[in-house]
């Protein structure tokens, strides 16, 4: 009997967590601004879960069960993905972001500058 009670506690808690955390919690719904810029929020989701129960000793023949469960969820915004005029950028909210992320964001600008420089050299040499 206690297994069914504990199982129902765990199932109820997991169902509630599933209701709160889905794919749109991590990568949010896109928002389009008046100028056509699309902004997509990105969040970090952390959660913890615990449950337990026990048959309680009793003098009666009726089963006595005591138990409980609980969960905690933290949703932290970490970045925004922006799409503007065909350019995609990751705008991080954390000051502790790895430097590699900034370098990756600079790659398209660097490629554009190199391409522009090469085009100018080719145009000047002809």
C-alpha distance (Angstrom), angle and dihedral (degrees) to the residues before:
residue distance angle dihedral
X1 . . .
X2 3.82 . .
X3 3.81 91.2 .
X4 3.80 91.0 59.1
X5 3.80 91.5 48.4
X6 3.79 92.7 48.7
X7 3.79 91.0 44.2
X8 3.81 91.1 53.7
X9 3.83 90.7 49.6
X10 3.80 91.9 51.8
X11 3.82 92.7 44.3
X12 3.82 92.4 50.3
X13 3.82 91.9 50.4
X14 3.80 93.7 46.5
X15 3.81 91.0 48.5
X16 3.80 90.7 53.8
X17 3.81 91.6 48.6
X18 3.80 89.8 49.6
X19 3.82 90.1 52.2
X20 3.81 91.6 53.5
X21 3.80 100.6 40.4
X22 3.78 120.7 53.1
X23 3.78 136.8 135.0
X24 3.80 92.1 -77.8
X25 3.78 90.0 58.2
X26 3.82 91.0 63.4
X27 3.81 98.6 35.4
X28 3.78 106.9 26.0
X29 3.76 131.8 -149.1
X30 3.82 113.5 -73.2
X31 3.80 116.6 -107.4
X32 3.80 118.9 -153.7
X33 3.82 116.6 -153.1
X34 3.82 126.0 -149.0
X35 3.82 91.9 -97.1
X36 3.83 91.7 54.8
X37 3.79 97.5 -102.2
X38 3.80 112.9 144.6
X39 3.81 116.3 -146.1
X40 3.81 120.7 -166.7
X41 3.82 117.8 -172.3
X42 3.82 118.7 -140.5
X43 3.81 121.3 -160.9
X44 3.78 138.8 -175.8
X45 3.80 114.0 -128.4
X46 3.81 122.0 -158.8
X47 3.75 125.6 175.6
X48 3.77 140.7 174.1
X49 3.74 129.4 -160.7
X50 3.80 135.0 -168.8
X51 3.77 135.6 171.6
X52 3.76 138.5 165.3
X53 3.73 144.1 161.6
X54 3.76 145.0 173.9
X55 3.74 142.4 -164.5
X56 3.78 107.6 -106.6
X57 3.79 119.2 -134.8
X58 3.77 111.4 -110.9
X59 3.79 138.7 167.2
X60 3.80 92.2 -133.8
X61 3.79 124.8 81.8
X62 3.81 91.1 -122.8
X63 3.81 114.8 102.9
X64 3.79 113.7 -112.5
X65 3.79 117.6 -158.6
X66 3.77 129.3 -176.3
X67 3.75 123.6 -175.3
X68 3.72 148.3 134.1
X69 3.75 144.0 -169.0
X70 3.74 137.8 -162.8
X71 3.75 144.0 175.8
X72 3.76 138.6 -163.1
X73 3.78 128.0 -156.8
X74 3.79 130.7 -167.3
X75 3.80 120.5 -167.4
X76 3.80 113.8 -169.3
X77 3.81 122.7 -177.0
X78 3.81 107.7 -131.5
X79 3.81 107.1 168.0
X80 3.78 149.6 -10.8
X81 3.78 125.4 -130.4
X82 3.81 109.9 -146.0
X83 3.79 127.5 -165.3
X84 3.80 113.6 -166.8
X85 3.80 126.8 161.3
X86 3.80 91.0 -16.5
X87 3.81 93.9 -51.0
X88 3.79 120.4 118.1
X89 3.80 119.5 -155.9
X90 3.78 134.8 176.0
X91 3.81 111.5 -139.2
X92 3.79 109.4 -165.0
X93 3.78 122.5 -154.5
X94 3.81 96.7 -159.9
X95 3.77 122.0 91.0
X96 3.82 87.3 -157.1
X97 3.81 94.4 61.8
X98 3.80 115.5 136.3
X99 3.80 115.6 -98.0
X100 3.81 89.0 -125.9
X101 3.81 89.3 69.8
X102 3.80 90.8 57.8
X103 3.80 90.2 47.6
X104 3.80 91.4 51.6
X105 3.81 90.4 50.9
X106 3.82 90.1 52.7
X107 3.83 95.1 52.8
X108 3.84 96.6 88.3
X109 3.84 91.6 49.9
X110 3.80 91.9 47.7
X111 3.82 91.7 49.0
X112 3.82 90.3 49.5
X113 3.82 90.9 50.9
X114 3.81 93.1 47.8
X115 3.80 91.5 47.4
X116 3.80 90.7 48.5
X117 3.82 91.0 48.8
X118 3.83 92.0 49.8
X119 3.81 91.3 47.2
X120 3.81 90.4 51.8
X121 3.83 90.9 49.2
X122 3.81 91.2 50.2
X123 3.81 91.1 47.4
X124 3.80 92.5 49.6
X125 3.81 94.9 46.8
X126 3.84 95.7 53.9
